[in-house]
Amino acid sequence: MIVTTLIVVFAAIGVFFTFVAAVGMLRLPDVYSRSHAATKADTLGAGFSVLAVALYFGTVGETLRALILLVFIYYTNPTAAHAITRAAYSRGIDVWTTDDSEGSR
Amino acid sequence: MSDLAGTVLLAAAAVVVVLAALVLYRVVAGPTTHDRVMAVNVIGTSIVMVLALISAGLDRPEYLDIAIVYALLNFVLSLVVGRFTYDAEGVDW
């Protein structure tokens, strides 16, 4: 019963943070600020969902694979977003700012 | 494990699919290539989530392996695009 409650809570938290990531991808103004939604919110949402899956199976093999997936997502997602954002910055894509006098970099 | 948890995980997978379809707007709307690639990266992470959730909901543990491979491919896609669209004169390493 406790495990079921934990699974439901973790899945709900994961879906919530995925929702936050989707809203961030749609609403934020430029590629640099969107990378915040892509790295932090999405990684946390995926982490909670995979944790719920690991709790659901409960056997050693599946839990181990779920944890490998978890660690892998935690490493690769921010690295990928960093690579894309650095490429965007090297291409001179404008950084969003509230200051009108200097628009780019 | 109880039936309730599996149903909840399948419902969560359905919601994540809908959210990934919403992120598809950013792939279409742009405005730059890097926006599109980052949105594809977010959709890929959502697909990994969906694979993990339905592996639990449908009691098919082998889907977890597919999720791991998909996460690897998603990472390689982002790194390759990041390297190929990198302008070495724009910024220092």
N, CA and C atoms of all chains as a GROMACS GRO file, in nm:
protein
  594
    1MET      N    1   0.083  -0.121   0.000
    1MET     CA    2   0.000   0.000   0.000
    1MET      C    3   0.086   0.126   0.000
    2ILE      N    4   0.189   0.123   0.086
    2ILE     CA    5   0.280   0.238   0.091
    2ILE      C    6   0.354   0.251  -0.041
    3VAL      N    7   0.395   0.135  -0.098
    3VAL     CA    8   0.468   0.138  -0.224
    3VAL      C    9   0.379   0.193  -0.335
    4THR      N   10   0.251   0.151  -0.336
    4THR     CA   11   0.158   0.202  -0.436
    4THR      C   12   0.143   0.354  -0.426
    5THR      N   13   0.130   0.403  -0.301
    5THR     CA   14   0.119   0.547  -0.281
    5THR      C   15   0.243   0.619  -0.332
    6LEU      N   16   0.361   0.562  -0.304
    6LEU     CA   17   0.486   0.624  -0.349
    6LEU      C   18   0.491   0.627  -0.501
    7ILE      N   19   0.449   0.516  -0.565
    7ILE     CA   20   0.451   0.511  -0.711
    7ILE      C   21   0.362   0.619  -0.769
    8VAL      N   22   0.240   0.631  -0.714
    8VAL     CA   23   0.147   0.732  -0.766
    8VAL      C   24   0.203   0.872  -0.746
    9VAL      N   25   0.261   0.897  -0.628
    9VAL     CA   26   0.314   1.031  -0.600
    9VAL      C   27   0.430   1.063  -0.693
   10PHE      N   28   0.522   0.967  -0.714
   10PHE     CA   29   0.638   0.991  -0.800
   10PHE      C   30   0.594   1.013  -0.944
   11ALA      N   31   0.496   0.933  -0.991
   11ALA     CA   32   0.448   0.952  -1.128
   11ALA      C   33   0.382   1.087  -1.144
   12ALA      N   34   0.308   1.131  -1.041
   12ALA     CA   35   0.243   1.262  -1.049
   12ALA      C   36   0.346   1.374  -1.053
   13ILE      N   37   0.451   1.362  -0.970
   13ILE     CA   38   0.556   1.465  -0.970
   13ILE      C   39   0.628   1.467  -1.106
   14GLY      N   40   0.654   1.348  -1.161
   14GLY     CA   41   0.720   1.342  -1.291
   14GLY      C   42   0.638   1.406  -1.400
   15VAL      N   43   0.507   1.378  -1.402
   15VAL     CA   44   0.420   1.440  -1.502
   15VAL      C   45   0.414   1.591  -1.483
   16PHE      N   46   0.412   1.634  -1.356
   16PHE     CA   47   0.406   1.778  -1.330
   16PHE      C   48   0.530   1.849  -1.386
   17PHE      N   49   0.649   1.792  -1.360
   17PHE     CA   50   0.770   1.860  -1.407
   17PHE      C   51   0.782   1.852  -1.559
   18THR      N   52   0.730   1.744  -1.618
   18THR     CA   53   0.726   1.741  -1.765
   18THR      C   54   0.634   1.849  -1.820
   19PHE      N   55   0.524   1.872  -1.750
   19PHE     CA   56   0.434   1.981  -1.788
   19PHE      C   57   0.506   2.115  -1.779
   20VAL      N   58   0.583   2.134  -1.670
   20VAL     CA   59   0.659   2.259  -1.656
   20VAL      C   60   0.757   2.275  -1.771
   21ALA      N   61   0.823   2.165  -1.810
   21ALA     CA   62   0.919   2.171  -1.920
   21ALA      C   63   0.849   2.207  -2.051
   22ALA      N   64   0.731   2.149  -2.075
   22ALA     CA   65   0.658   2.178  -2.199
   22ALA      C   66   0.616   2.324  -2.204
   23VAL      N   67   0.566   2.375  -2.090
   23VAL     CA   68   0.526   2.517  -2.084
   23VAL      C   69   0.647   2.606  -2.106
   24GLY      N   70   0.760   2.568  -2.046
   24GLY     CA   71   0.882   2.647  -2.065
   24GLY      C   72   0.928   2.648  -2.210
   25MET      N   73   0.921   2.532  -2.276
   25MET     CA   74   0.962   2.528  -2.416
   25MET      C   75   0.871   2.614  -2.503
   26LEU      N   76   0.744   2.624  -2.467
   26LEU     CA   77   0.652   2.702  -2.550
   26LEU      C   78   0.657   2.850  -2.517
   27ARG      N   79   0.682   2.887  -2.392
   27ARG     CA   80   0.660   3.025  -2.348
   27ARG      C   81   0.786   3.108  -2.337
   28LEU      N   82   0.902   3.047  -2.311
   28LEU     CA   83   1.021   3.125  -2.283
   28LEU      C   84   1.074   3.192  -2.411
   29PRO      N   85   1.144   3.306  -2.398
   29PRO     CA   86   1.166   3.392  -2.514
   29PRO      C   87   1.276   3.348  -2.610
   30ASP      N   88   1.388   3.289  -2.565
   30ASP     CA   89   1.493   3.256  -2.660
   30ASP      C   90   1.554   3.121  -2.627
   31VAL      N   91   1.651   3.078  -2.711
   31VAL     CA   92   1.702   2.942  -2.701
   31VAL      C   93   1.776   2.921  -2.570
   32TYR      N   94   1.837   3.026  -2.518
   32TYR     CA   95   1.916   3.010  -2.395
   32TYR      C   96   1.825   2.988  -2.274
   33SER      N   97   1.717   3.066  -2.267
   33SER     CA   98   1.627   3.045  -2.153
   33SER      C   99   1.545   2.917  -2.170
   34ARG      N  100   1.518   2.877  -2.295
   34ARG     CA  101   1.448   2.750  -2.314
   34ARG      C  102   1.534   2.633  -2.270
   35SER      N  103   1.668   2.649  -2.277
   35SER     CA  104   1.754   2.539  -2.234
   35SER      C  105   1.737   2.512  -2.084
   36HIS      N  106   1.694   2.615  -2.007
   36HIS     CA  107   1.667   2.590  -1.865
   36HIS      C  108   1.553   2.489  -1.850
   37ALA      N  109   1.444   2.513  -1.926
   37ALA     CA  110   1.332   2.418  -1.919
   37ALA      C  111   1.374   2.281  -1.968
   38ALA      N  112   1.456   2.277  -2.074
   38ALA     CA  113   1.495   2.148  -2.132
   38ALA      C  114   1.584   2.070  -2.038
   39THR      N  115   1.674   2.139  -1.964
   39THR     CA  116   1.767   2.066  -1.878
   39THR      C  117   1.706   2.034  -1.743
   40LYS      N  118   1.660   2.137  -1.671
   40LYS     CA  119   1.624   2.114  -1.531
   40LYS      C  120   1.489   2.045  -1.518
   41ALA      N  121   1.383   2.108  -1.571
   41ALA     CA  122   1.249   2.053  -1.548
   41ALA      C  123   1.233   1.917  -1.612
   42ASP      N  124   1.280   1.903  -1.736
   42ASP     CA  125   1.259   1.777  -1.805
   42ASP      C  126   1.340   1.664  -1.742
   43THR      N  127   1.463   1.694  -1.700
   43THR     CA  128   1.546   1.592  -1.636
   43THR      C  129   1.484   1.545  -1.504
   44LEU      N  130   1.431   1.642  -1.426
   44LEU     CA  131   1.369   1.605  -1.299
   44LEU      C  132   1.243   1.522  -1.322
   45GLY      N  133   1.163   1.561  -1.423
   45GLY     CA  134   1.042   1.485  -1.452
   45GLY      C  135   1.074   1.342  -1.494
   46ALA      N  136   1.173   1.326  -1.581
   46ALA     CA  137   1.213   1.192  -1.625
   46ALA      C  138   1.268   1.113  -1.507
   47GLY      N  139   1.344   1.179  -1.419
   47GLY     CA  140   1.399   1.110  -1.304
   47GLY      C  141   1.291   1.055  -1.213
   48PHE      N  142   1.189   1.136  -1.183
   48PHE     CA  143   1.082   1.087  -1.095
   48PHE      C  144   1.003   0.975  -1.162
   49SER      N  145   0.980   0.986  -1.292
   49SER     CA  146   0.905   0.880  -1.360
   49SER      C  147   0.982   0.748  -1.356
   50VAL      N  148   1.113   0.754  -1.386
   50VAL     CA  149   1.193   0.632  -1.386
   50VAL      C  150   1.202   0.573  -1.245
   51LEU      N  151   1.203   0.662  -1.144
   51LEU     CA  152   1.202   0.614  -1.005
   51LEU      C  153   1.072   0.540  -0.974
   52ALA      N  154   0.960   0.593  -1.023
   52ALA     CA  155   0.832   0.524  -1.004
   52ALA      C  156   0.834   0.387  -1.071
   53VAL      N  157   0.894   0.380  -1.191
   53VAL     CA  158   0.902   0.251  -1.261
   53VAL      C  159   0.989   0.152  -1.183
   54ALA      N  160   1.102   0.202  -1.128
   54ALA     CA  161   1.190   0.115  -1.049
   54ALA      C  162   1.117   0.062  -0.926
   55LEU      N  163   1.037   0.147  -0.861
   55LEU     CA  164   0.960   0.101  -0.746
   55LEU      C  165   0.855  -0.001  -0.787
   56TYR      N  166   0.796   0.018  -0.905
   56TYR     CA  167   0.689  -0.071  -0.949
   56TYR      C  168   0.742  -0.212  -0.970
   57PHE      N  169   0.857  -0.224  -1.039
   57PHE     CA  170   0.908  -0.359  -1.065
   57PHE      C  171   0.958  -0.425  -0.938
   58GLY      N  172   1.048  -0.358  -0.866
   58GLY     CA  173   1.092  -0.413  -0.739
   58GLY      C  174   1.193  -0.524  -0.747
   59THR      N  175   1.208  -0.589  -0.863
   59THR     CA  176   1.309  -0.693  -0.877
   59THR      C  177   1.445  -0.629  -0.905
   60VAL      N  178   1.552  -0.706  -0.881
   60VAL     CA  179   1.686  -0.649  -0.886
   60VAL      C  180   1.722  -0.605  -1.028
   61GLY      N  181   1.697  -0.692  -1.126
   61GLY     CA  182   1.740  -0.661  -1.262
   61GLY      C  183   1.673  -0.537  -1.318
   62GLU      N  184   1.540  -0.528  -1.303
   62GLU     CA  185   1.468  -0.415  -1.359
   62GLU      C  186   1.500  -0.286  -1.284
   63THR      N  187   1.515  -0.296  -1.151
   63THR     CA  188   1.551  -0.177  -1.074
   63THR      C  189   1.688  -0.125  -1.115
   64LEU      N  190   1.781  -0.221  -1.137
   64LEU     CA  191   1.915  -0.181  -1.178
   64LEU      C  192   1.912  -0.111  -1.313
   65ARG      N  193   1.835  -0.166  -1.408
   65ARG     CA  194   1.826  -0.103  -1.540
   65ARG      C  195   1.760   0.034  -1.532
   66ALA      N  196   1.658   0.045  -1.448
   66ALA     CA  197   1.592   0.176  -1.432
   66ALA      C  198   1.688   0.277  -1.371
   67LEU      N  199   1.771   0.233  -1.277
   67LEU     CA  200   1.866   0.326  -1.216
   67LEU      C  201   1.975   0.365  -1.315
   68ILE      N  202   2.019   0.269  -1.401
   68ILE     CA  203   2.115   0.302  -1.506
   68ILE      C  204   2.056   0.409  -1.598
   69LEU      N  205   1.928   0.389  -1.636
   69LEU     CA  206   1.860   0.487  -1.721
   69LEU      C  207   1.853   0.622  -1.652
   70LEU      N  208   1.826   0.621  -1.521
   70LEU     CA  209   1.817   0.745  -1.443
   70LEU      C  210   1.950   0.820  -1.444
   71VAL      N  211   2.059   0.749  -1.411
   71VAL     CA  212   2.191   0.812  -1.407
   71VAL      C  213   2.227   0.864  -1.546
   72PHE      N  214   2.193   0.786  -1.647
   72PHE     CA  215   2.227   0.825  -1.783
   72PHE      C  216   2.154   0.953  -1.825
   73ILE      N  217   2.025   0.961  -1.792
   73ILE     CA  218   1.949   1.082  -1.825
   73ILE      C  219   2.007   1.202  -1.751
   74TYR      N  220   2.045   1.181  -1.624
   74TYR     CA  221   2.098   1.292  -1.545
   74TYR      C  222   2.230   1.342  -1.602
   75TYR      N  223   2.310   1.251  -1.661
   75TYR     CA  224   2.435   1.297  -1.721
   75TYR      C  225   2.413   1.362  -1.857
   76THR      N  226   2.337   1.296  -1.945
   76THR     CA  227   2.337   1.335  -2.085
   76THR      C  228   2.249   1.455  -2.116
   77ASN      N  229   2.138   1.471  -2.043
   77ASN     CA  230   2.043   1.576  -2.080
   77ASN      C  231   2.104   1.716  -2.068
   78PRO      N  232   2.165   1.752  -1.954
   78PRO     CA  233   2.229   1.884  -1.947
   78PRO      C  234   2.347   1.898  -2.042
   79THR      N  235   2.422   1.787  -2.064
   79THR     CA  236   2.535   1.795  -2.156
   79THR      C  237   2.489   1.826  -2.298
   80ALA      N  238   2.382   1.760  -2.342
   80ALA     CA  239   2.330   1.784  -2.476
   80ALA      C  240   2.280   1.927  -2.492
   81ALA      N  241   2.206   1.975  -2.391
   81ALA     CA  242   2.155   2.112  -2.399
   81ALA      C  243   2.269   2.212  -2.398
   82HIS      N  244   2.375   2.183  -2.321
   82HIS     CA  245   2.491   2.271  -2.319
   82HIS      C  246   2.558   2.276  -2.456
   83ALA      N  247   2.571   2.160  -2.522
   83ALA     CA  248   2.634   2.157  -2.654
   83ALA      C  249   2.553   2.239  -2.754
   84ILE      N  250   2.422   2.224  -2.750
   84ILE     CA  251   2.337   2.298  -2.844
   84ILE      C  252   2.344   2.447  -2.815
   85THR      N  253   2.339   2.484  -2.686
   85THR     CA  254   2.339   2.626  -2.651
   85THR      C  255   2.472   2.691  -2.684
   86ARG      N  256   2.582   2.617  -2.664
   86ARG     CA  257   2.712   2.673  -2.698
   86ARG      C  258   2.726   2.693  -2.848
   87ALA      N  259   2.673   2.598  -2.926
   87ALA     CA  260   2.674   2.615  -3.071
   87ALA      C  261   2.591   2.735  -3.112
   88ALA      N  262   2.476   2.755  -3.044
   88ALA     CA  263   2.393   2.870  -3.076
   88ALA      C  264   2.466   3.000  -3.044
   89TYR      N  265   2.536   3.002  -2.930
   89TYR     CA  266   2.609   3.123  -2.891
   89TYR      C  267   2.724   3.151  -2.988
   90SER      N  268   2.792   3.044  -3.033
   90SER     CA  269   2.902   3.064  -3.127
   90SER      C  270   2.852   3.112  -3.262
   91ARG      N  271   2.726   3.083  -3.294
   91ARG     CA  272   2.668   3.133  -3.418
   91ARG      C  273   2.619   3.277  -3.406
   92GLY      N  274   2.627   3.335  -3.286
   92GLY     CA  275   2.588   3.474  -3.268
   92GLY      C  276   2.439   3.496  -3.261
   93ILE      N  277   2.364   3.398  -3.214
   93ILE     CA  278   2.220   3.417  -3.198
   93ILE      C  279   2.196   3.510  -3.079
   94ASP      N  280   2.105   3.607  -3.099
   94ASP     CA  281   2.085   3.712  -3.000
   94ASP      C  282   2.039   3.656  -2.866
   95VAL      N  283   2.096   3.716  -2.760
   95VAL     CA  284   2.052   3.682  -2.625
   95VAL      C  285   1.937   3.774  -2.589
   96TRP      N  286   1.828   3.716  -2.539
   96TRP     CA  287   1.711   3.794  -2.501
   96TRP      C  288   1.744   3.880  -2.382
   97THR      N  289   1.705   4.009  -2.387
   97THR     CA  290   1.731   4.100  -2.277
   97THR      C  291   1.620   4.202  -2.267
   98THR      N  292   1.603   4.258  -2.147
   98THR     CA  293   1.504   4.363  -2.131
   98THR      C  294   1.562   4.500  -2.161
   99ASP      N  295   1.696   4.503  -2.180
   99ASP     CA  296   1.763   4.629  -2.209
   99ASP      C  297   1.760   4.653  -2.359
  100ASP      N  298   1.700   4.765  -2.403
  100ASP     CA  299   1.684   4.789  -2.546
  100ASP      C  300   1.812   4.836  -2.613
  101SER      N  301   1.905   4.896  -2.535
  101SER     CA  302   2.019   4.962  -2.598
  101SER      C  303   2.113   4.862  -2.661
  102GLU      N  304   2.142   4.748  -2.597
  102GLU     CA  305   2.231   4.650  -2.657
  102GLU      C  306   2.158   4.516  -2.668
  103GLY      N  307   2.124   4.481  -2.793
  103GLY     CA  308   2.042   4.364  -2.814
  103GLY      C  309   2.121   4.235  -2.811
  104SER      N  310   2.237   4.232  -2.881
  104SER     CA  311   2.308   4.105  -2.896
  104SER      C  312   2.438   4.108  -2.820
  105ARG      N  313   2.468   3.995  -2.758
  105ARG     CA  314   2.590   3.970  -2.681
  105ARG      C  315   2.645   4.094  -2.609
  106MET      N  316   0.230  -0.667  -0.776
  106MET     CA  317   0.200  -0.524  -0.753
  106MET      C  318   0.055  -0.497  -0.790
  107SER      N  319   0.000  -0.399  -0.725
  107SER     CA  320  -0.144  -0.375  -0.741
  107SER      C  321  -0.175  -0.322  -0.880
  108ASP      N  322  -0.300  -0.340  -0.919
  108ASP     CA  323  -0.342  -0.298  -1.051
  108ASP      C  324  -0.348  -0.147  -1.063
  109LEU      N  325  -0.376  -0.081  -0.949
  109LEU     CA  326  -0.389   0.064  -0.948
  109LEU      C  327  -0.262   0.134  -0.996
  110ALA      N  328  -0.146   0.085  -0.946
  110ALA     CA  329  -0.019   0.150  -0.982
  110ALA      C  330   0.007   0.140  -1.132
  111GLY      N  331  -0.021   0.022  -1.189
  111GLY     CA  332  -0.001   0.006  -1.333
  111GLY      C  333  -0.090   0.098  -1.414
  112THR      N  334  -0.216   0.111  -1.372
  112THR     CA  335  -0.308   0.200  -1.442
  112THR      C  336  -0.261   0.345  -1.434
  113VAL      N  337  -0.214   0.384  -1.314
  113VAL     CA  338  -0.167   0.521  -1.296
  113VAL      C  339  -0.047   0.549  -1.385
  114LEU      N  340   0.045   0.449  -1.396
  114LEU     CA  341   0.164   0.470  -1.479
  114LEU      C  342   0.125   0.480  -1.626
  115LEU      N  343   0.027   0.400  -1.670
  115LEU     CA  344  -0.018   0.412  -1.809
  115LEU      C  345  -0.083   0.548  -1.835
  116ALA      N  346  -0.161   0.597  -1.738
  116ALA     CA  347  -0.223   0.729  -1.754
  116ALA      C  348  -0.117   0.838  -1.760
  117ALA      N  349  -0.012   0.824  -1.677
  117ALA     CA  350   0.097   0.920  -1.680
  117ALA      C  351   0.165   0.918  -1.816
  118ALA      N  352   0.183   0.798  -1.875
  118ALA     CA  353   0.242   0.788  -2.008
  118ALA      C  354   0.156   0.861  -2.111
  119ALA      N  355   0.023   0.848  -2.099
  119ALA     CA  356  -0.066   0.915  -2.194
  119ALA      C  357  -0.052   1.067  -2.183
  120VAL      N  358  -0.043   1.117  -2.059
  120VAL     CA  359  -0.029   1.262  -2.041
  120VAL      C  360   0.104   1.311  -2.099
  121VAL      N  361   0.211   1.232  -2.079
  121VAL     CA  362   0.342   1.273  -2.130
  121VAL      C  363   0.341   1.275  -2.283
  122VAL      N  364   0.268   1.184  -2.345
  122VAL     CA  365   0.255   1.185  -2.492
  122VAL      C  366   0.189   1.315  -2.539
  123VAL      N  367   0.083   1.356  -2.468
  123VAL     CA  368   0.015   1.482  -2.504
  123VAL      C  369   0.110   1.600  -2.489
  124LEU      N  370   0.189   1.602  -2.380
  124LEU     CA  371   0.282   1.712  -2.358
  124LEU      C  372   0.391   1.716  -2.466
  125ALA      N  373   0.438   1.597  -2.507
  125ALA     CA  374   0.539   1.592  -2.614
  125ALA      C  375   0.480   1.645  -2.744
  126ALA      N  376   0.352   1.617  -2.770
  126ALA     CA  377   0.289   1.670  -2.890
  126ALA      C  378   0.278   1.822  -2.883
  127LEU      N  379   0.262   1.877  -2.762
  127LEU     CA  380   0.260   2.023  -2.749
  127LEU      C  381   0.397   2.082  -2.780
  128VAL      N  382   0.504   2.014  -2.734
  128VAL     CA  383   0.640   2.064  -2.759
  128VAL      C  384   0.670   2.062  -2.909
  129LEU      N  385   0.598   1.979  -2.983
  129LEU     CA  386   0.617   1.974  -3.129
  129LEU      C  387   0.593   2.111  -3.193
  130TYR      N  388   0.513   2.196  -3.127
  130TYR     CA  389   0.493   2.332  -3.180
  130TYR      C  390   0.626   2.406  -3.190
  131ARG      N  391   0.715   2.386  -3.091
  131ARG     CA  392   0.844   2.455  -3.093
  131ARG      C  393   0.931   2.402  -3.206
  132VAL      N  394   0.918   2.275  -3.241
  132VAL     CA  395   0.994   2.221  -3.354
  132VAL      C  396   0.948   2.287  -3.484
  133VAL      N  397   0.818   2.310  -3.496
  133VAL     CA  398   0.766   2.370  -3.620
  133VAL      C  399   0.796   2.519  -3.623
  134ALA      N  400   0.774   2.588  -3.510
  134ALA     CA  401   0.778   2.734  -3.511
  134ALA      C  402   0.919   2.790  -3.513
  135GLY      N  403   1.016   2.714  -3.465
  135GLY     CA  404   1.152   2.763  -3.481
  135GLY      C  405   1.206   2.842  -3.364
  136PRO      N  406   1.245   2.966  -3.375
  136PRO     CA  407   1.282   3.034  -3.499
  136PRO      C  408   1.420   2.991  -3.550
  137THR      N  409   1.508   2.936  -3.465
  137THR     CA  410   1.640   2.896  -3.511
  137THR      C  411   1.651   2.743  -3.513
  138THR      N  412   1.759   2.694  -3.576
  138THR     CA  413   1.784   2.550  -3.580
  138THR      C  414   1.803   2.494  -3.439
  139HIS      N  415   1.870   2.573  -3.354
  139HIS     CA  416   1.901   2.522  -3.221
  139HIS      C  417   1.776   2.508  -3.135
  140ASP      N  418   1.678   2.598  -3.158
  140ASP     CA  419   1.549   2.581  -3.090
  140ASP      C  420   1.487   2.448  -3.128
  141ARG      N  421   1.490   2.418  -3.257
  141ARG     CA  422   1.427   2.294  -3.304
  141ARG      C  423   1.497   2.172  -3.246
  142VAL      N  424   1.632   2.175  -3.247
  142VAL     CA  425   1.706   2.059  -3.197
  142VAL      C  426   1.681   2.039  -3.048
  143MET      N  427   1.674   2.152  -2.974
  143MET     CA  428   1.649   2.138  -2.831
  143MET      C  429   1.508   2.085  -2.805
  144ALA      N  430   1.412   2.128  -2.886
  144ALA     CA  431   1.275   2.075  -2.870
  144ALA      C  432   1.270   1.926  -2.904
  145VAL      N  433   1.346   1.885  -3.007
  145VAL     CA  434   1.352   1.742  -3.040
  145VAL      C  435   1.416   1.664  -2.926
  146ASN      N  436   1.514   1.727  -2.859
  146ASN     CA  437   1.578   1.663  -2.745
  146ASN      C  438   1.478   1.643  -2.630
  147VAL      N  439   1.396   1.746  -2.606
  147VAL     CA  440   1.294   1.734  -2.501
  147VAL      C  441   1.193   1.625  -2.537
  148ILE      N  442   1.153   1.620  -2.665
  148ILE     CA  443   1.059   1.516  -2.708
  148ILE      C  444   1.122   1.378  -2.692
  149GLY      N  445   1.253   1.366  -2.721
  149GLY     CA  446   1.320   1.239  -2.703
  149GLY      C  447   1.322   1.195  -2.558
  150THR      N  448   1.346   1.289  -2.466
  150THR     CA  449   1.341   1.256  -2.324
  150THR      C  450   1.200   1.211  -2.284
  151SER      N  451   1.098   1.279  -2.342
  151SER     CA  452   0.960   1.238  -2.313
  151SER      C  453   0.934   1.097  -2.364
  152ILE      N  454   0.992   1.062  -2.480
  152ILE     CA  455   0.972   0.927  -2.534
  152ILE      C  456   1.038   0.823  -2.444
  153VAL      N  457   1.156   0.858  -2.390
  153VAL     CA  458   1.221   0.766  -2.296
  153VAL      C  459   1.133   0.746  -2.173
  154MET      N  460   1.074   0.857  -2.123
  154MET     CA  461   0.982   0.846  -2.010
  154MET      C  462   0.865   0.756  -2.043
  155VAL      N  463   0.806   0.774  -2.163
  155VAL     CA  464   0.689   0.695  -2.201
  155VAL      C  465   0.726   0.548  -2.211
  156LEU      N  466   0.845   0.519  -2.267
  156LEU     CA  467   0.888   0.379  -2.278
  156LEU      C  468   0.903   0.315  -2.141
  157ALA      N  469   0.964   0.390  -2.046
  157ALA     CA  470   0.981   0.336  -1.911
  157ALA      C  471   0.846   0.315  -1.845
  158LEU      N  472   0.754   0.413  -1.862
  158LEU     CA  473   0.624   0.402  -1.794
  158LEU      C  474   0.541   0.287  -1.850
  159ILE      N  475   0.540   0.270  -1.984
  159ILE     CA  476   0.458   0.160  -2.037
  159ILE      C  477   0.526   0.026  -2.015
  160SER      N  478   0.658   0.025  -1.993
  160SER     CA  479   0.720  -0.103  -1.959
  160SER      C  480   0.668  -0.150  -1.823
  161ALA      N  481   0.642  -0.055  -1.733
  161ALA     CA  482   0.583  -0.094  -1.605
  161ALA      C  483   0.434  -0.122  -1.620
  162GLY      N  484   0.362  -0.033  -1.694
  162GLY     CA  485   0.218  -0.046  -1.702
  162GLY      C  486   0.173  -0.172  -1.775
  163LEU      N  487   0.251  -0.214  -1.875
  163LEU     CA  488   0.215  -0.334  -1.950
  163LEU      C  489   0.289  -0.458  -1.904
  164ASP      N  490   0.374  -0.442  -1.798
  164ASP     CA  491   0.455  -0.554  -1.746
  164ASP      C  492   0.543  -0.616  -1.853
  165ARG      N  493   0.610  -0.529  -1.927
  165ARG     CA  494   0.706  -0.575  -2.028
  165ARG      C  495   0.844  -0.517  -1.992
  166PRO      N  496   0.922  -0.586  -1.908
  166PRO     CA  497   1.049  -0.527  -1.861
  166PRO      C  498   1.150  -0.503  -1.972
  167GLU      N  499   1.136  -0.573  -2.086
  167GLU     CA  500   1.236  -0.555  -2.192
  167GLU      C  501   1.227  -0.417  -2.256
  168TYR      N  502   1.114  -0.346  -2.236
  168TYR     CA  503   1.106  -0.211  -2.290
  168TYR      C  504   1.206  -0.117  -2.224
  169LEU      N  505   1.253  -0.153  -2.104
  169LEU     CA  506   1.352  -0.068  -2.037
  169LEU      C  507   1.482  -0.064  -2.116
  170ASP      N  508   1.519  -0.178  -2.178
  170ASP     CA  509   1.639  -0.179  -2.262
  170ASP      C  510   1.624  -0.087  -2.381
  171ILE      N  511   1.504  -0.091  -2.441
  171ILE     CA  512   1.477  -0.002  -2.555
  171ILE      C  513   1.488   0.144  -2.510
  172ALA      N  514   1.440   0.173  -2.389
  172ALA     CA  515   1.447   0.310  -2.338
  172ALA      C  516   1.592   0.354  -2.322
  173ILE      N  517   1.679   0.263  -2.272
  173ILE     CA  518   1.821   0.298  -2.255
  173ILE      C  519   1.884   0.328  -2.390
  174VAL      N  520   1.856   0.243  -2.490
  174VAL     CA  521   1.914   0.265  -2.623
  174VAL      C  522   1.863   0.395  -2.684
  175TYR      N  523   1.734   0.424  -2.662
  175TYR     CA  524   1.678   0.548  -2.716
  175TYR      C  525   1.742   0.670  -2.651
  176ALA      N  526   1.770   0.662  -2.520
  176ALA     CA  527   1.836   0.773  -2.453
  176ALA      C  528   1.975   0.796  -2.510
  177LEU      N  529   2.048   0.686  -2.538
  177LEU     CA  530   2.181   0.696  -2.600
  177LEU      C  531   2.173   0.767  -2.735
  178LEU      N  532   2.079   0.724  -2.820
  178LEU     CA  533   2.068   0.781  -2.955
  178LEU      C  534   2.029   0.929  -2.947
  179ASN      N  535   1.941   0.961  -2.852
  179ASN     CA  536   1.899   1.100  -2.833
  179ASN      C  537   2.018   1.189  -2.798
  180PHE      N  538   2.104   1.138  -2.711
  180PHE     CA  539   2.222   1.213  -2.670
  180PHE      C  540   2.317   1.234  -2.788
  181VAL      N  541   2.337   1.128  -2.867
  181VAL     CA  542   2.428   1.137  -2.982
  181VAL      C  543   2.377   1.239  -3.082
  182LEU      N  544   2.246   1.239  -3.106
  182LEU     CA  545   2.186   1.337  -3.197
  182LEU      C  546   2.220   1.480  -3.154
  183SER      N  547   2.198   1.511  -3.027
  183SER     CA  548   2.220   1.647  -2.979
  183SER      C  549   2.367   1.684  -2.989
  184LEU      N  550   2.457   1.591  -2.951
  184LEU     CA  551   2.600   1.623  -2.956
  184LEU      C  552   2.646   1.646  -3.098
  185VAL      N  553   2.598   1.563  -3.192
  185VAL     CA  554   2.642   1.576  -3.331
  185VAL      C  555   2.596   1.709  -3.389
  186VAL      N  556   2.469   1.745  -3.363
  186VAL     CA  557   2.420   1.872  -3.415
  186VAL      C  558   2.495   1.988  -3.349
  187GLY      N  559   2.522   1.974  -3.218
  187GLY     CA  560   2.597   2.078  -3.150
  187GLY      C  561   2.736   2.096  -3.207
  188ARG      N  562   2.802   1.988  -3.243
  188ARG     CA  563   2.937   2.001  -3.300
  188ARG      C  564   2.934   2.051  -3.444
  189PHE      N  565   2.836   2.006  -3.523
  189PHE     CA  566   2.836   2.042  -3.665
  189PHE      C  567   2.789   2.184  -3.690
  190THR      N  568   2.711   2.239  -3.597
  190THR     CA  569   2.667   2.377  -3.614
  190THR      C  570   2.751   2.472  -3.531
  191TYR      N  571   2.866   2.424  -3.484
  191TYR     CA  572   2.950   2.508  -3.399
  191TYR      C  573   3.040   2.594  -3.486
  192ASP      N  574   3.042   2.724  -3.458
  192ASP     CA  575   3.126   2.817  -3.532
  192ASP      C  576   3.249   2.846  -3.447
  193ALA      N  577   3.364   2.791  -3.487
  193ALA     CA  578   3.483   2.796  -3.403
  193ALA      C  579   3.537   2.937  -3.384
  194GLU      N  580   3.501   3.029  -3.474
  194GLU     CA  581   3.553   3.165  -3.460
  194GLU      C  582   3.466   3.249  -3.368
  195GLY      N  583   3.349   3.198  -3.332
  195GLY     CA  584   3.257   3.281  -3.256
  195GLY      C  585   3.294   3.294  -3.109
  196VAL      N  586   3.347   3.186  -3.049
  196VAL     CA  587   3.369   3.189  -2.906
  196VAL      C  588   3.486   3.095  -2.875
  197ASP      N  589   3.555   3.124  -2.767
  197ASP     CA  590   3.668   3.040  -2.728
  197ASP      C  591   3.620   2.911  -2.665
  198TRP      N  592   3.704   2.807  -2.671
  198TRP     CA  593   3.674   2.684  -2.600
  198TRP      C  594   3.695   2.710  -2.453
   0.00000   0.00000   0.00000
